[in-house]
Amino acid sequence: MGWNSWNWFGRKVTDADIRQAADIIVSSGMRDAGYRFVNIDDAWEGKRDEQGVLHSNEKFPDIKALADYVHSKGLKLGIYSSPGPQTCAKFEGSFGHEQQDADLYASWGIDFLKYDLCTFRTVMTQSALNDKRKQLQMMREAYEKMHQALLKTGRPIVYSLCEYGYDSVWQWAPEVGAHLWRTGDDINANFKSVAQIARGQAGLAKYAGPGHWNDPDMLEVGNGDLTLDENRSHMTLWAILAAPLLAGNNLTQLTPEVTAILTNRDVLAIDQDPLGRQGDRIFVEGPIELWSRPLANGDVALAVVNFGQDSFLRGISLHLKEAGAAAGWKAYDVWAGKSIGTIDDLHQVTLKRHESLLLRLSR
Ligand code: GLA
């Protein structure tokens, strides 16, 4: 759990923005809710000197000092690079300088690296023109190279792969040391994007577990034109998906409503459940989907999501058996923050457009 600069600041992010984010993560109660990583995404990079040592650009005068500041708040600092010669925003990448860069991050006190494919795609296609298999092998080797470089620094650094779900990354990412890997394309601050990504995660549950997670991308909660119901549905789905929670909103404009969603202890408990089993889709009927997730204490998280444009108001089957629960279990309505007594399979559900019901069921 943490926060990343990209979704709000994009390439404009500065040292001051990161310090301010760290301050607000503490003052808003986000740190105490579990948000610990403050991650600088793309656009911090400057030029390499004659020895090949990378320097940060003028927006980041001293990353070591920044890391010290972030650490002094009880938080961790993340950084970003690419295995290609350039990053996606056309800054300097790590190609040919992997160990040098890993050593630099470690010397600054970096705790997390997002390693984004970007221009390495060009390196792959140019080096192995029509040989797709060779290209994919090169990609894995590039990720393994940085894995080894990070290990060699001796500093524990969370390793986050970003290659947009290419080549069924979930099947091999743990072998190259990844702790998390993006499963698809970039998220945007609208519900269409959130819904499309969430629905695309069906079937990936078996690849995730403690220490190695599917990453459906950073949160857009609090960004764009997402409504209260949409922000909650976004969070509901990410919690069922056991997703890494990297907030991506403008913390200087944090509203009580958004803070409440990001720090809701019951939803975070589902997301961070120690069993570490990702949930999956159990039922679809048109725009209504049921997703469930088994939890460590034998409870089950069950989400009913209305992806449709219209309100939904009728009795539906909760598919309790498929969810791993049964009629007569007790239900706690997470967003309402209250118990709703025992449940039966047939349940009366009222959901507005893009609204979700998130239940925690216990025997
Ligand atoms: C890619 C990634 C994004 C972000 C940008 C930065 O698009 O998928 O998450 O890191 O690059 O340029």
Residues whose N, C-alpha, C, O or C-beta is under 5 A from the ligand:
A	BS01	GLA	W6 D41 D42 C88 A89 D186
